[in-house]
Amino acid sequence: MAKSPSHRFGQIIGDLLEEIILPQLQTYCDTRGLYLDKKGKRTARSGSKVSWQDRYENVHDLDFVIESGGTDDVLGRPVAFIEAAWRRYTKHSRAKAQEIQGAVMPIAEKHHWDKPFLGVILAGVFTKESLAQMRSCGFETILMPYDSIVEAFASVGIDARFDEDTPDQQFAHAVEQIEALTPEKRASFKAHLTGSNKTQLEGFFDNLKKAIDRGVSKVMVMPLHGAEREFAGVDAATQFVAEHDQSKVDEGAFRKYEILVRYSNGDRVEASFEGKDAALRFLAYIGATAH
C-alpha cells in the first residue's frame, strides 16, 4: 500500500533532522577518536539499520550510537545513544516519547557500567508532560518548535503549515517541492532551522561533550563484613537497628564489595560484587576509558 503524502512529509522531516545532527556528531567523534554508528552498511552488524540488543536480547533500531573503541568491523562500548523524532500533533507525542524510552532504556541498562549519555532531539509539537517524562528518565531533551520548521521552509519558498484538515493534494505538493530543492536551497533550509534553534542545540551538544569527555573524580570501595541478619517483620528490623552498636569493631566474615564511581559531570555508577576478581574486572573496565 502506498504511503500517504502526510506520512511521507513526516519521513522527510525526520530525514532532515538527521541530516542536521549527523555532521555535528561526526565532527565531534572524529576529533576524539570515537566511532559513530549511523544508518548504512557496517561489517560489525547485519543490514543497514543501527540495531542493538537490550539485556533481554530484543533488538531495537536506533538513530545514532557513539562508541568508544568501535570500528567498521568491531562493535565498541556505547557512550551515547541519540534519537531524533518529529510529531505534528500533541496526541501522538506521549506515544513517541514512550517508544523512544522503550527502545533506548533497556539497551542503556545492559551497558550500565558505561553510563551512556541519552539524548533526544525532537521537532514539531510535544506536550510538556511528554518532555518531562523523557527528562525524568535521564534523557537530555530539546524541542525544535513547529513554527520554527514552518519558518525554515518558508525561507526557501515552501508553505509547510498544515493541520488535520489539510487535503492530501496540498501535502503532495509540499513533498514535491521539498524533494525538488537544490542542494543550495536544502542547505539554506537547514541553516535557517539550526539558526533559529541555536541556543537549544548548543546546550544539547555542550551536555553531550560533558558526558563523553568526563573523567573519574572519585572511586569509593566499601568492603562489607559481618553476618547477615534476617527479620520476620519491619518492627523487629527496626528494633535491631535502633539497638545496634555502631562503634563496636567486629568485622566478621567478608560479604561483598560495594563500589561507587563518581564522574566529573555528576554521573555515577554503582556496582556490587561478592568476589575480588569480579570487582577487579569492573575497575579495569571503568579504568579503560577513564580520563
DOTORTOR-410890 format. One record per residue: z, x, y of N, C-alpha, C in turn; residue number from 1. Coordinates in steps of 0.05 Angstrom, whole numbers. Example, Ala and Ser with C-alpha at 12.3 -4.5 7.8 and 13.67 -1.06 7.14 Angstrom:
<rs>
    n.pz    n.px    n.py   ca.pz   ca.px   ca.py    c.pz    c.px    c.py   nr
     156     264    -114     156     246     -90     156     264     -66    1
     142     257     -45     143     273     -21     157     258       1    2
</rs>
This chain:
<rs>
    n.pz    n.px    n.py   ca.pz   ca.px   ca.py    c.pz    c.px    c.py   nr
       0      17     -24       0       0       0       0      18      25    1
     -17      11      44     -19      27      69       6      23      85    2
      15      44      98      39      43     115      32      30     142    3
      50      15     153      46       1     178      44      21     201    4
      30      14     222      28      32     245      55      39     257    5
      74      20     256     101      26     267     115      47     250    6
     111      45     223     123      65     205     110      92     210    7
      84      93     214      70     118     219      80     130     246    8
      85     113     265      95     122     291     121     136     287    9
     139     124     271     165     136     266     162     163     252   10
     143     165     233     138     191     220     129     212     240   11
     112     204     258     102     223     279     125     234     296   12
     143     216     304     167     224     320     183     244     304   13
     188     238     279     203     256     262     190     284     259   14
     163     284     256     149     309     254     151     325     280   15
     149     311     303     151     325     329     179     336     333   16
     199     322     324     226     333     326     229     359     311   17
     218     359     286     220     383     270     204     406     283   18
     181     399     295     165     420     309     180     432     332   19
     197     416     346     213     426     368     235     444     358   20
     248     436     336     271     451     326     263     477     312   21
     241     475     297     233     497     279     230     524     293   22
     216     527     315     213     553     328     239     565     336   23
     257     549     347     283     559     355     300     569     331   24
     299     554     310     314     562     286     301     587     274   25
     275     589     273     261     612     261     267     637     277   26
     266     635     304     272     658     321     300     668     316   27
     319     648     315     347     655     311     351     669     285   28
     339     659     263     342     671     237     329     699     235   29
     305     702     248     291     727     247     307     749     260   30
     321     743     282     336     763     297     362     771     282   31
     370     755     262     395     761     248     391     767     219   32
     367     769     210     361     775     182     369     752     163   33
     367     728     173     373     704     157     347     691     148   34
     349     674     127     325     661     117     326     632     124   35
     304     621     133     303     592     140     286     578     119   36
     300     561     104     285     544      84     276     519      98   37
     250     515      98     237     493     111     215     482      93   38
     204     459     101     183     447      84     160     466      80   39
     151     467      55     129     485      48     134     499      22   40
     115     512      11     117     525     -15     137     548     -13   41
     153     551     -34     172     573     -37     176     579     -66   42
     174     604     -74     176     611    -102     203     604    -114   43
     224     606     -97     251     602    -107     257     573    -115   44
     240     554    -107     244     526    -114     217     514    -121   45
     217     491    -134     192     477    -140     185     458    -118   46
     159     452    -116     149     434     -96     150     445     -67   47
     144     428     -48     143     436     -20     166     426      -4   48
     184     410     -17     207     399      -3     231     418      -4   49
     248     416      17     273     432      17     293     416       1   50
     294     422     -26     311     407     -44     334     424     -54   51
     358     413     -51     382     428     -60     399     409     -77   52
     413     422     -97     431     406    -114     459     405    -103   53
     472     382    -107     500     379     -99     518     387    -123   54
     544     384    -120     563     392    -140     560     375    -166   55
     547     352    -164     544     335    -187     516     338    -199   56
     501     358    -190     474     365    -199     453     344    -191   57
     460     327    -170     440     309    -159     424     325    -138   58
     398     319    -136     380     334    -118     376     318     -93   59
     378     331     -70     374     318     -44     352     334     -28   60
     335     319     -14     315     332       3     326     334      31   61
     324     358      42     335     364      68     313     373      88   62
     321     376     113     301     385     133     301     416     135   63
     325     427     141     327     456     145     353     467     133   64
     351     490     119     375     504     109     372     533     118   65
     393     543     130     394     572     138     410     586     116   66
     399     608     106     412     622      84     418     651      91   67
     439     661      80     446     689      81     437     701      54   68
     421     722      56     411     735      31     388     721      17   69
     377     701      30     354     687      18     328     700      23   70
     309     697       5     282     706       8     263     685      -3   71
     237     689      -2     218     670     -14     224     667     -44   72
     234     688     -56     238     688     -85     267     682     -94   73
     285     684     -76     314     681     -83     328     662     -64   74
     343     643     -76     360     625     -60     384     641     -50   75
     389     639     -24     412     653     -13     437     635     -11   76
     457     644       3     481     629       8     476     611      32   77
     480     585      31     474     568      54     496     571      75   78
     487     577     100     506     579     122     502     556     142   79
     481     541     139     477     518     157     457     498     144   80
     464     472     147     447     450     139     441     434     165   81
     415     431     171     408     418     196     387     396     191   82
     394     372     200     376     349     196     366     338     223   83
     342     326     222     331     314     246     323     285     238   84
     328     266     256     323     238     249     317     222     274   85
     300     201     270     292     183     292     298     154     283   86
     309     138     301     312     109     297     308      95     323   87
     294      73     322     288      57     346     309      36     352   88
     322      25     331     340       3     334     368      10     324   89
     388       0     338     416       6     331     423      -5     303   90
     410     -27     295     416     -39     270     410     -21     246   91
     393      -1     251     386      18     229     401      44     231   92
     416      48     253     428      74     258     451      81     239   93
     468      62     234     491      68     216     480      75     188   94
     460      60     178     449      66     152     438      94     151   95
     424     103     173     413     130     173     435     151     174   96
     456     145     189     479     164     190     491     167     162   97
     494     145     148     506     146     121     487     160     102   98
     461     157     106     441     170      89     443     200      92   99
     446     210     116     448     238     121     474     249     109  100
     496     235     114     522     244     103     520     245      72  101
     508     224      60     507     223      31     490     245      19  102
     471     256      34     454     278      24     467     305      29  103
     479     309      53     488     336      61     516     342      51  104
     534     323      54     563     329      48     568     338      20  105
     556     325      -1     562     335     -28     551     363     -33  106
     530     371     -19     520     398     -22     538     417      -7  107
     548     409      16     567     426      31     593     430      16  108
     601     409       2     626     411     -15     622     431     -38  109
     598     431     -49     592     450     -70     594     479     -60  110
     587     483     -35     587     510     -23     610     513      -3  111
     633     501     -10     655     501      10     666     529      16  112
     662     548      -2     671     575       5     655     587      28  113
     631     577      32     614     587      54     619     572      81  114
     633     549      79     639     533     102     614     531     120  115
     592     519     109     567     518     125     569     500     149  116
     553     507     169     550     491     193     534     466     186  117
     543     443     195     529     417     190     519     407     217  118
     493     404     220     482     395     246     461     373     243  119
     461     355     263     442     333     263     431     330     291  120
     404     331     294     391     326     319     377     299     316  121
     387     279     331     378     252     330     361     245     354  122
     343     226     351     327     216     373     324     186     371  123
     322     173     394     319     144     395     344     129     403  124
     352     110     386     375      93     392     395      94     369  125
     419     103     374     440     103     354     466      93     367  126
     481      77     352     506      66     363     527      88     367  127
     545      84     385     568     102     389     583     105     363  128
     586      84     348     601      84     323     588     102     303  129
     561     101     301     547     118     281     549     147     289  130
     548     153     315     550     181     324     579     191     319  131
     599     174     325     627     181     320     632     186     290  132
     619     170     274     622     173     245     612     200     236  133
     588     208     246     577     234     238     596     257     247  134
     605     255     272     622     277     283     648     278     269  135
     659     255     261     685     256     247     683     269     220  136
     659     270     209     654     283     183     647     313     186  137
     648     323     210     643     351     215     615     359     223  138
     599     339     229     571     345     238     570     350     268  139
     557     372     276     551     376     304     527     358     310  140
     531     338     327     511     316     330     503     313     359  141
     477     313     364     467     307     391     445     285     389  142
     441     271     411     422     249     411     403     252     435  143
     377     253     429     356     251     450     350     222     454  144
     358     211     477     355     182     482     327     172     480  145
     324     147     473     298     134     470     281     137     496  146
     294     133     519     280     134     545     268     162     549  147
     281     183     540     271     210     544     246     214     528  148
     244     201     505     220     203     488     197     188     501  149
     203     164     511     182     147     525     171     163     549  150
     189     175     564     181     190     588     164     215     580  151
     171     228     558     156     251     549     127     243     541  152
     125     220     528      98     210     520      83     202     545  153
      96     189     565      83     181     589      72     205     604  154
      85     228     602      76     252     616      49     262     606  155
      42     253     582      15     261     571      -3     236     568  156
       4     215     583     -13     192     585     -12     172     563  157
      11     171     548      13     153     525      36     133     531  158
      31     107     528      52      87     530      65      83     503  159
      89      94     500     103      93     474     127      74     474  160
     129      57     495     152      38     496     145      14     479  161
     163       6     461     157     -17     444     183     -29     434  162
     181     -53     423     204     -67     411     195     -81     386  163
     212     -98     376     205    -112     350     182    -131     353  164
     175    -139     378     153    -159     381     127    -145     388  165
     127    -118     389     102    -104     394      82    -107     371  166
      58    -116     377      38    -120     356      29     -94     343  167
      21     -96     318      12     -72     303     -11     -58     317  168
     -28     -74     330     -52     -62     343     -43     -43     365  169
     -21     -49     379     -12     -32     400       0      -6     389  170
      14      -9     366      25      14     352       2      32     343  171
     -18      20     331     -40      35     320     -54      51     343  172
     -57      38     366     -69      52     389     -53      76     397  173
     -26      73     399      -9      95     406     -11     118     386  174
     -11     111     360     -14     131     339     -40     146     342  175
     -61     132     347     -87     145     351     -87     165     374  176
     -74     156     396     -72     174     419     -56     199     414  177
     -33     195     400     -16     218     393     -31     238     375  178
     -44     227     355     -58     244     335     -82     258     348  179
     -92     247     371    -115     259     384    -107     279     406  180
     -81     283     410     -72     301     431     -82     330     426  181
     -91     343     446     -99     370     444     -74     388     440  182
     -77     412     429     -54     429     426     -39     433     453  183
     -54     435     475     -41     439     501     -24     414     509  184
     -35     390     504     -20     366     511       4     362     492  185
       0     369     467      23     367     448      45     386     457  186
      38     410     465      58     429     474      71     419     500  187
      56     406     517      67     395     542      87     373     536  188
      80     356     517      99     335     509     126     347     499  189
     124     366     481     148     378     470     164     393     492  190
     151     405     511     165     419     532     179     399     550  191
     166     376     555     179     355     572     204     344     558  192
     201     339     531     224     327     516     247     347     515  193
     241     372     509     263     392     508     275     396     535  194
     259     396     556     269     399     583     288     378     591  195
     282     352     584     299     330     592     325     329     575  196
     325     343     553     349     344     536     360     373     534  197
     354     389     554     361     417     553     390     423     549  198
     407     409     563     436     414     561     447     409     533  199
     438     386     522     447     379     495     438     399     474  200
     412     407     476     401     426     457     414     453     459  201
     419     462     483     432     488     487     460     488     475  202
     475     465     479     501     463     468     501     463     438  203
     481     450     426     478     449     397     473     477     386  204
     454     491     397     448     518     387     470     538     393  205
     485     534     415     508     552     420     528     549     398  206
     534     524     390     554     519     369     543     529     342  207
     517     527     337     505     538     313     510     568     312  208
     505     582     334     508     611     335     537     619     331  209
     556     604     343     584     610     339     592     607     310  210
     581     587     297     588     583     268     577     605     251  211
     552     612     255     539     632     238     548     661     245  212
     552     666     271     560     692     279     590     697     278  213
     605     678     267     634     680     266     643     704     249  214
     667     713     255     679     735     239     706     725     228  215
     715     738     208     742     731     197     763     742     216  216
     780     724     225     801     732     244     828     736     230  217
     831     722     207     857     725     193     854     715     165  218
     867     729     146     868     720     118     897     719     110  219
     906     695     101     934     692      93     935     688      63  220
     950     705      49     954     703      20     983     696      14  221
     987     674       0    1014     664      -6    1017     663     -36  222
    1030     684     -48    1036     683     -77    1059     663     -81  223
    1055     644     -99    1075     624    -105    1089     630    -131  224
    1116     630    -131    1132     635    -154    1151     612    -158  225
    1163     611    -182    1184     592    -187    1175     570    -206  226
    1195     557    -217    1189     535    -236    1179     510    -222  227
    1161     497    -235    1150     472    -223    1170     450    -229  228
    1176     433    -209    1195     411    -212    1180     385    -213  229
    1187     368    -232    1176     342    -233    1197     321    -230  230
    1190     299    -216    1210     278    -210    1197     251    -216  231
    1215     232    -224    1205     206    -232    1197     189    -208  232
    1207     195    -185    1200     179    -161    1204     195    -136  233
    1197     182    -113    1199     195     -87    1228     201     -79  234
    1246     182     -86    1274     186     -79    1286     212     -91  235
    1280     216    -117    1291     240    -130    1279     265    -118  236
    1253     264    -112    1239     288     -99    1251     293     -72  237
    1256     271     -57    1268     274     -30    1295     287     -31  238
    1311     278     -51    1338     290     -54    1337     320     -60  239
    1317     327     -78    1315     355     -85    1308     372     -60  240
    1289     363     -44    1280     378     -21    1303     380      -1  241
    1317     358       3    1339     357      22    1361     377      15  242
    1366     381     -11    1388     397     -21    1379     426     -28  243
    1353     431     -26    1342     457     -35    1351     479     -15  244
    1360     501     -26    1369     524     -10    1346     543      -6  245
    1333     542      18    1310     558      23    1317     588      26  246
    1342     594      31    1349     622      35    1354     636       9  247
    1355     621     -13    1360     633     -39    1336     649     -49  248
    1340     675     -55    1318     692     -63    1317     692     -94  249
    1298     677    -105    1295     676    -134    1266     669    -140  250
    1249     690    -141    1221     685    -143    1213     671    -169  251
    1225     678    -191    1218     666    -217    1190     674    -225  252
    1178     659    -244    1152     665    -255    1130     660    -234  253
    1109     677    -235    1086     673    -217    1071     648    -225  254
    1062     633    -204    1048     608    -210    1018     610    -200  255
    1014     617    -175     987     618    -165     986     631    -138  256
     961     637    -129     956     647    -102     944     625     -85  257
     955     620     -62     943     603     -42     931     621     -20  258
     905     618     -14     892     636       5     879     619      27  259
     885     626      52     873     613      75     858     634      92  260
     832     628      97     816     645     113     810     631     139  261
     817     644     161     811     633     188     788     649     201  262
     769     634     213     747     647     227     750     646     257  263
     734     663     270     736     665     299     728     640     314  264
     712     623     302     703     598     315     721     574     309  265
     743     579     294     761     557     287     758     546     259  266
     736     554     245     732     545     218     754     557     200  267
     759     543     178     778     553     158     770     546     130  268
     776     563     111     770     558      83     796     562      68  269
     803     543      51     827     545      35     820     545       5  270
     834     561     -10     829     562     -39     854     568     -54  271
     855     560     -79     879     563     -96     870     575    -123  272
     884     596    -132     877     609    -157     901     615    -174  273
     898     610    -200     921     615    -219     920     644    -229  274
     898     658    -224     897     686    -234     888     705    -213  275
     895     731    -216     889     751    -196     859     756    -195  276
     845     757    -219     816     762    -219     801     742    -203  277
     808     716    -206     794     695    -191     799     698    -162  278
     823     705    -154     830     708    -126     814     732    -114  279
     812     753    -129     797     777    -120     767     770    -117  280
     756     754    -136     728     746    -134     723     730    -108  281
     742     712    -102     739     696     -78     740     714     -53  282
     758     733     -52     760     751     -29     735     768     -26  283
     724     777     -49     699     792     -49     676     776     -38  284
     676     750     -46     655     732     -37     656     728      -7  285
     680     723       3     684     720      32     677     746      47  286
     686     768      36     681     794      49     652     801      50  287
     636     791      32     607     799      31     592     791      56  288
     601     770      70     588     762      95     606     763     119  289
     629     776     116     648     778     138     637     798     159  290
     642     792     184     632     810     205     654     828     215  291
</rs>
